[in-house]
Amino acid sequence: MPRPLHARRVSSDSQERGVKTRQNLIETAGRIFADKGYHATTSREICDLAGVNTAAVNYYFGGIRPLYEAAVSEARREVVIPPEAFAAILKHAEPLDQLKAYYGLMARRLLSPAERSWQIRLVTREMVMPTVTTLMADEDFLAPQMHWLRDLLARMLDRPLDHPDIGRAELALNAPFMVLATVERGVLEAIAPSLAEHEREIEPMSRALETFALAGVQALAHKSSGH
């Protein structure tokens, strides 16, 4: 016998609330994990910030570890530069301008408020300091982006892809991103108090990081040319 319409509507509403609660937990936990890491985060802290019952993590995910893995999985999908943004980078004719556009975009994403940057910070943290998940062991999702960057640096430095200078340049370029992703915000603000201004500081700090990064690559290129 078919269920009454009212019963079906109640069931549908309950399912919708469940989906919203689950997503709320993922996003709330993702922000905390990105700031503090997996081991320093508790289920109670997540539930309190999400405004849900303290049993919600176990009810929807079966524990904090599956919730962490769900957050990393979602972050992986969001962290790759969108095709339209990457196309805008490639519109620049000169390699230096492409690198400038790429670096500025990445810096702005990492410097953005937590609700807009937790995905890229969590993925970077997990890559730098792996915790309980093997979700980052397969890094194919970033391979096209990384291959493009290596090829760009090889052209700028006039070096073969396997030359040590390429790896050195990659590390120098990515080191500030690793710091932004893994160091707690309070520590960063103690080093650079202007970061406390949040939105107002995104562009100036992005340009500062970009200036230092590009100057380093240009210095390596100048050295490789024999000057």
C-alpha positions as CSV (number, residue, x, y, z in Angstrom):
1,M,0.0,0.0,0.0
2,P,1.5,3.4,-1.0
3,R,2.5,5.7,1.8
4,P,0.4,8.8,2.4
5,L,1.6,11.9,0.7
6,H,2.3,13.5,4.1
7,A,4.6,10.7,5.1
8,R,6.5,10.9,1.8
9,R,6.9,14.7,2.2
10,V,8.2,14.2,5.8
11,S,10.7,11.6,4.6
12,S,11.9,13.9,1.8
13,D,12.3,16.8,4.1
14,S,14.3,14.6,6.5
15,Q,16.6,13.4,3.8
16,E,17.2,17.0,2.6
17,R,18.1,18.1,6.2
18,G,20.4,15.1,6.4
19,V,22.2,16.1,3.2
20,K,22.6,19.7,4.4
21,T,23.8,18.6,7.8
22,R,26.4,16.3,6.3
23,Q,27.7,19.0,4.0
24,N,27.8,21.5,6.8
25,L,29.9,19.0,8.8
26,I,32.3,18.5,5.9
27,E,32.8,22.2,5.3
28,T,33.1,23.1,9.0
29,A,35.5,20.2,9.7
30,G,37.5,21.1,6.5
31,R,38.1,24.6,7.8
32,I,39.3,23.3,11.2
33,F,41.4,20.5,9.7
34,A,43.0,23.1,7.3
35,D,43.9,25.3,10.3
36,K,44.9,22.8,12.9
37,G,45.5,19.4,11.2
38,Y,43.7,16.1,11.9
39,H,45.3,15.2,15.2
40,A,44.6,18.5,16.9
41,T,40.9,18.5,16.0
42,T,38.1,16.9,17.9
43,S,34.5,15.8,17.0
44,R,33.1,18.1,19.7
45,E,34.9,21.1,18.3
46,I,33.5,20.4,14.8
47,C,30.0,19.8,16.1
48,D,30.0,22.9,18.3
49,L,31.2,25.1,15.4
50,A,28.7,23.5,13.0
51,G,25.9,24.0,15.5
52,V,24.8,20.3,15.5
53,N,24.5,17.6,18.1
54,T,27.8,16.2,19.4
55,A,26.8,12.7,18.1
56,A,26.4,14.0,14.5
57,V,30.0,13.1,13.4
58,N,29.4,9.5,14.4
59,Y,25.9,9.4,13.0
60,Y,26.7,10.7,9.6
61,F,30.3,9.5,9.1
62,G,31.0,6.8,11.7
63,G,33.8,8.8,13.3
64,I,36.2,11.6,12.8
65,R,38.6,9.7,10.5
66,P,35.9,9.1,7.8
67,L,34.9,12.7,8.1
68,Y,38.5,13.8,7.5
69,E,38.7,11.6,4.5
70,A,35.4,13.0,3.1
71,A,36.8,16.6,3.6
72,V,40.0,15.7,1.8
73,S,38.0,14.1,-1.0
74,E,35.9,17.2,-1.5
75,A,39.0,19.4,-1.2
76,R,40.7,17.5,-4.0
77,R,37.8,18.2,-6.4
78,E,38.0,21.9,-5.6
79,V,41.7,22.5,-5.5
80,V,42.5,22.1,-9.2
81,I,42.5,25.4,-11.1
82,P,39.2,25.6,-13.0
83,P,39.5,25.2,-16.8
84,E,38.3,28.8,-17.4
85,A,40.9,30.2,-15.0
86,F,43.6,28.1,-16.5
87,A,42.6,29.2,-20.0
88,A,43.0,32.8,-18.9
89,I,46.5,32.1,-17.7
90,L,47.4,30.5,-21.0
91,K,46.1,33.6,-22.9
92,H,49.3,35.4,-21.9
93,A,51.9,35.1,-24.7
94,E,55.0,35.4,-22.5
95,P,56.0,32.6,-20.1
96,L,56.8,35.2,-17.4
97,D,53.3,36.6,-17.7
98,Q,51.8,33.1,-17.5
99,L,53.8,32.4,-14.3
100,K,52.8,35.7,-12.8
101,A,49.1,35.0,-13.5
102,Y,49.4,31.5,-12.1
103,Y,51.3,32.5,-9.0
104,G,49.0,35.4,-8.2
105,L,45.9,33.2,-8.5
106,M,47.4,30.5,-6.2
107,A,48.5,33.2,-3.6
108,R,45.0,34.8,-3.6
109,R,43.3,31.5,-3.1
110,L,45.5,30.6,-0.1
111,L,45.2,34.1,1.5
112,S,41.4,34.1,1.2
113,P,39.2,33.7,4.3
114,A,38.8,30.2,5.6
115,E,35.4,29.5,3.9
116,R,36.9,30.1,0.5
117,S,40.4,28.7,1.0
118,W,40.1,25.6,3.3
119,Q,40.1,23.2,0.4
120,I,43.5,24.3,-1.1
121,R,45.0,24.7,2.4
122,L,43.8,21.2,3.5
123,V,45.2,19.5,0.3
124,T,48.5,21.3,0.7
125,R,48.7,20.4,4.3
126,E,48.0,16.8,3.6
127,M,50.6,16.7,0.8
128,V,53.2,18.3,3.1
129,M,52.3,16.4,6.3
130,P,50.4,13.2,5.5
131,T,48.2,12.0,8.3
132,V,45.7,9.1,8.4
133,T,44.6,9.1,4.8
134,T,46.1,7.7,1.6
135,L,43.9,9.9,-0.5
136,M,46.9,12.0,-1.5
137,A,49.0,9.0,-2.5
138,D,47.6,9.3,-6.0
139,E,48.5,12.8,-7.1
140,D,47.3,12.3,-10.7
141,F,44.6,15.0,-10.1
142,L,47.3,17.6,-9.9
143,A,49.6,16.1,-12.6
144,P,48.6,18.2,-15.5
145,Q,49.0,21.4,-13.5
146,M,52.4,20.3,-12.2
147,H,53.6,19.2,-15.6
148,W,52.6,22.5,-17.1
149,L,54.5,24.4,-14.4
150,R,57.7,22.3,-14.8
151,D,57.6,22.8,-18.6
152,L,57.1,26.5,-18.1
153,L,60.1,26.8,-15.8
154,A,62.2,24.7,-18.2
155,R,61.4,27.2,-21.0
156,M,62.0,30.2,-18.8
157,L,65.3,28.8,-17.5
158,D,66.4,27.3,-20.8
159,R,67.1,24.0,-19.0
160,P,66.0,20.4,-19.7
161,L,63.2,19.1,-17.5
162,D,65.5,16.9,-15.5
163,H,67.9,19.7,-14.6
164,P,68.3,20.4,-10.8
165,D,67.5,24.0,-11.3
166,I,63.9,23.1,-12.3
167,G,63.3,21.3,-9.0
168,R,65.0,24.1,-7.1
169,A,62.7,26.7,-8.7
170,E,59.6,24.6,-8.1
171,L,60.5,24.3,-4.4
172,A,61.2,28.0,-4.1
173,L,57.9,28.8,-5.7
174,N,55.9,26.4,-3.6
175,A,57.5,27.0,-0.3
176,P,55.4,30.1,0.6
177,F,52.3,28.2,-0.3
178,M,53.3,25.4,2.1
179,V,53.8,27.9,4.9
180,L,50.4,29.6,4.2
181,A,48.7,26.2,4.2
182,T,50.3,24.6,7.3
183,V,51.1,27.4,9.8
184,E,48.3,28.5,12.0
185,R,46.8,31.9,11.1
186,G,47.7,33.4,14.5
187,V,51.4,32.6,13.9
188,L,51.3,34.1,10.4
189,E,49.7,37.3,11.7
190,A,52.4,37.6,14.4
191,I,55.0,37.5,11.5
192,A,52.9,39.8,9.2
193,P,50.4,41.7,11.3
194,S,48.8,43.1,8.2
195,L,47.3,39.6,7.5
196,A,44.8,40.4,10.3
197,E,43.1,42.8,7.9
198,H,42.0,39.7,5.9
199,E,40.2,40.9,2.7
200,R,42.1,44.2,2.4
201,E,45.5,42.3,2.6
202,I,44.8,39.6,0.0
203,E,45.9,41.6,-3.0
204,P,48.9,43.4,-1.5
205,M,50.3,40.2,0.1
206,S,49.7,38.3,-3.2
207,R,51.6,40.9,-5.1
208,A,54.5,40.8,-2.6
209,L,54.8,37.0,-2.8
210,E,54.5,37.2,-6.6
211,T,57.2,39.8,-6.8
212,F,59.7,37.8,-4.8
213,A,58.9,34.5,-6.6
214,L,59.2,36.0,-10.1
215,A,62.5,37.8,-9.2
216,G,63.9,34.5,-8.0
217,V,63.0,32.7,-11.3
218,Q,64.4,35.7,-13.3
219,A,67.6,35.6,-11.3
220,L,68.0,31.8,-12.1
221,A,67.3,32.5,-15.8
222,H,69.9,35.3,-15.8
223,K,72.4,33.0,-14.2
224,S,71.7,30.2,-16.7
225,S,72.3,32.7,-19.6
226,G,75.9,33.1,-18.5
227,H,75.6,36.7,-17.3
